[in-house]
Amino acid sequence: MQQDKHPDYHPVVFRDRAAGYAFLTRSTATSDRTIEWDDGETYPVVDVEISSESHPFYTGQARTVDTEGRVARFERRYGGADAGSSGGSTPSGGGEPA
């Protein structure tokens, strides 16, 4: 590996203040603020607005925007199952009389 070519990769704490959640990982992100972690060491801390603890998709609080199902919408547009029973002018087995 070439020296002085790669960024500084070090332990960093990412903190989601809205959820009260923080996790320690390695990153190239830097910060002037520090935090004392559970192991007694001091690490730089980066505050994030959203994490897996507060994101609606991961917490199961995601709302479905589509209130009508896809099948119901298809049936409403194209007639659905009862479209074929509307009655036609010709019987099902024959053509026009000769």
N, C-alpha and C positions, 0 to 999 in steps of 0.2 A: 504494500500500500504506500502510495506516495505521501510524503509529509507535506503539511501546509496546503493541501488541496481540498480537504474535506472540512465541512463545518464542525464546530464544537458540539458534540453529542453528549449530553449530561442528564442526570436525574432532575426532573421538574415536577412540581405539584400543580395539577389543574384543579381549580375550585369552581363549583357551581354554587353561587351564593343563594340563588332562588330556592334550590332544593336542599341546601345545607350538606352538600356532598363534595368530597375531594378525593383525588386519587393520585398516586405517585407513579410516574412512568419516565421513560427517557425520551428526550426531545431536543431539537435545536433551538426551541423558543427560549427567549431570554426575558428577564424582568428585573426591575430594581427592587421590588418588594420580596421579602422572604417570609417563610413560615417554619416553625419548629414542628417536625413530623413526629409520629408516635415512637419512632426509634431513637429520638433524642437529637437527631441531626437537623441542620438547618438547610432548607432547599429554597430555590426561587419559586415563587407562586405566580401563576397566570390565571386571572379570573375570566371565566367564560360565561356567556349568557345562557347557554343551553347545553345539557349533557344527556346521557342516557337515562338519568334519574328524573329529568324534568321534561323530556321530549314526549309529546302525546302519543306517538307511535309506539314507543317502548314501554310506556306506562299503561297502555291499554285504554287511554282516554280519548283516542282519536274518534272524531265524529264522522259519520258518513254523510257526505253532501248530497248524494243522490237519494231522495226520499222515496222514489218510485223504482221498483225493480226493473231490471233490463227486460225480463220476459213480459211483464205487464205492459211496459212501454211499447214493445214490439207488437203485442196483441192489439193494443189500442190503435196503433198506426196502420197495421195491415189486416185487421179484421179478426185475428185470433182463430180459435178453434171453431167458432160458430159461423165463420164466413162461408164455408161450404154448404151449410144447411139453409141458406137463404132461399133456396128453391130456384131452379132454373126453368126455362121454357121448354126444354127438350128432356125426354126421359133419359135415364142414364145408359140404357142399352141400345138405343136406336138412333138413327140419323133422321133426316127428314123423310116423310112418306113419299113414295114415288107416284 
